[in-house]
């Protein structure tokens, strides 16, 4: 029994190594890009090197670094980058003393998360670095990615516009500024969503036509 168990472990270990090797080879561009940017999308690095920060508020630099990064990556790179950037944003939110109240900070950071998600949504479908034969799987994976991305943004927007959202801010100036900011982010979001959906629909039709032609 132990002899057979050793063979089973060996087989599954080999399968795991092969699967990991294939993943890394298929996504080598995104993995390399994420590795290169991991030292830059980092709280301590940005605290020392951020020239756009406002006092101890690092978000302007976080946004710039992520914008540069996500324009060069595809789906895997975006997924890795989202984890990196949200971790840095969470730390920045916890440590910054820039905002006058917790509520104001919470609402601006909700808008920050929406902006970062807009960047991810606007770029991810534009780049593909994998094998041409697996492009159809990429489109299917994009549909899942965008479904979750849309849900994230729209739930956050609903919360900000709901009875416990922006309207609870007592300061009228603060309330108006964050409402204007949210309106601009929403407009950009729905433009991106339309562009992405048009792209995905066109690609599905193109791939279906190619498949029908081959059969």
VENBEL-V501257 format. One line per field, one symbol per residue. phi: phi as a letter, one per 20 degrees, with the letter a starting at -180 (. if undefined). psi: psi as a letter, one per 40 degrees, with the letter a starting at -180 (. if undefined). A space follows every 10 residues. Layout:
BEGIN
phi=???
psi=???
END
This chain:
BEGIN
phi=.fffffffff ffffffffff ffgfffdfff ffffffefed ebgffffedf edfdldeegg fgffffffff fdddffffff ffffffffff ffffefdfef bfffffffff fffffffgff ffdgffdbde fffdffffff ffffgfgfff fgfffffgff effdegfeff fffgffffff ffffffffgf ffgfffffff ffffffffff ffffe
psi=dddddddddd dddddddddd ddddddfddd ddddddeded ghddddddeh eeihbfhedd dddddddddd eeiadddddd dddddddddd dddddiedid iddddddddd dddddddddd ddddedhhea hdeedddddd dddddddddd dddddddddd eadebdeehd hddddddddd dddddddddd dddddddddd dddddddddd dddd.
END
